[in-house]
Amino acid sequence: MLTIYSDTHQRHHAAAELIDGKMLPPFEMPKRAFLVHDAIKNAQMGSVLEPDDFGLAPILRVHDAGYVHFLQTAWQHWVTEHGEYDALPLCWPVRSMRGDRIPDAIDGKLGYYSFDAGTPITAGTWDAITTAVNIALTGQRLIAKGEKTAFALCRPPGHHAAQAMFGGYCFLNNAAIAAQAFRDSGAERVAILDVDYHHGNGTQAIFYDRADVLFISIHGHPAQEYPYYLGYEDEPGEGEGLGFNHNYPLRWGSDWDVYGAALDSALQQIEAFQPDALVISLGVDTYEQDPISRFRLTRSDFLSLGGAIARLKQPTLFVLEGGYAVEDIGLNVVNVLQGFEDAS
């Protein structure tokens, strides 16, 4: 299996995030990607390639141009106003406030374009997030040219980012941009399976009214779990996309028996859709020892997860999302990929 990776991810290295009422060191840190990279090399999974540069055009196929410009310029705007420390929002245009005006002030822009206070913008964020997109697009192009599978070792993750909104450690939606690139390169139908512990709210929003991209997510129930306000069973898509969005929200404590049943159902949905390409938003924060998640998947369960996905026999791009049990993240990712390879 080919892996695409770049050390550029380390340029996004936040000092702290607001979580559980405290400013704490971020759970989403450069060490995550370094350890996954090391595990891939140690397991001799295959060649590790540098990404190519695809420019802004594929990003703008998914994300709003004004939002992209904001991400390009936010750090310098913040430094001019406040100084050289991480940028975090402090207020949002919630219910009863106006959401049709974008403020001039950087503090207003941060709130307008975000949905949480746990996703700091730093001096190197733009470089890191555009490199992550290029990693996903390099993997997509390899598959479009005939590779059966590839692993895009992206950091920061992307599945919480919507057309014009960041949060959940995500700024640009790597998986969604790759899915759109598959469509633009000739695939008639693309399926995205999100197996991260947290609902891929951004990916759902991007494709919610489309029938050419099937989105399925298995995740912690939004009645209990971040991001709380999306990811319920009764969100089937709308307009042309009606019937092409499927959520499998699971309660705290779900183990492989529960998770595996949801996965089997999700895979049946994908098989019926008959996609030309499959994108996996690969989060391993479903792990029983993950510090911010409450499922009970074990290391060996990740082998089963990869094996189950392989049974679809689809050209498959894995895109790294979450996973915050840092010391185990490499092994868990390798287990998914190894399980996939062994069953292919």
Beta strands, then each sheet from edge to edge (+ up, - down):
strand 1: 2-4
strand 2: 17-19
strand 3: 22-24
strand 4: 48-49
strand 5: 149-152
strand 6: 190-194
strand 7: 213-220
strand 8: 245-250
strand 9: 277-282
strand 10: 316-320
sheet 1: 4+ 1+ 5+ 10+ 9+ 6+ 7+ 8+
sheet 2: 2+ 3-
end
